[in-house]
Amino acid sequence: MIPLQRAPKPDYLTDEKVQELTKQYQLDTKKTVWNRSEIKEPLLESSNKKCAYCECILQETDSYSQVEHFHPKSLYPEEVVIWENLLPSCGRCNSPKGNHDTVKIPIVNPYVDLPKHHFSIQGCRLYSKTEMGKITIKVLNLNDNGRLCIPRFRLCNEVNETLEHIKVIIDLLDQRNRLQSLLTACSKSGEFSAFCSHTLHSNSDYVHIKDLLSENGYWNDELEELDKETKLIALESR
């Protein structure tokens, strides 16, 4: 999980439209009044087209891509299309969350809370630093082995292997370009970036390559920005 910035409320959700859609839902709770491209598209853009919770990649047409109600719509129907209550989520996080009352028993909201305050990493698993972090991991099943821990391991292993390869490249321009591609893959747009960026910055090969490029004038502003971004989103070791 990484910190996210909520996009401005879409023009589609005027006060009148919110009232209209809320009334439709309250009259018939089977109506998915939130399942509109005008809502889903800006949500997906705000999360870099990833699940706001587990960071798996989503597409608008993906059956696992869902508009999630942070405060469950079954308990708080008046918030069914309130922009601040909506998050992009995969079905595999949304389903176990179910009707968990996030008002009475809060979980981490990456649009509001800083994940670094609540989670740490060890062995491609999340560990809690706070009670809210502990509840979040349990409610969303964020250490599911098959769907999360193994895919995280594979990507983090690729980061380490790529760094090993980059380190032995003699051509510094080629080395810089390959490192830039790796940094981009570990940035906020990449899948499981909280884990991949942690792996990147924990690897001594990365420090060596960075120092070498800096000493020879190949470390540029774009690399510096990517370095800062990946440090910001990287979760800390347990």
Secondary structure, 3 states (H helix, E strand, C coil): CCCCCCCCCCCCCCHHHHHHHHHHHHHCCCCCCCCCHHHHHHHHHHCCCECCCCCCECCCCCCCEEEEECCCCCCCHHHCCCHHHEEEEEHHHHHHHCCCCCCCCCCCCCCCCCHHHCEEEECCEEEECCHHHHHHHHHHCCCCHHHHHHHHHHHHHHHHHHHHHHHCCCCHHHHHHHHHHHHHHHCCCCCCHHHHHHHHHHCHHHHHHHHHHHHCCCCCHHHHHHHHHHHHHCCEEC
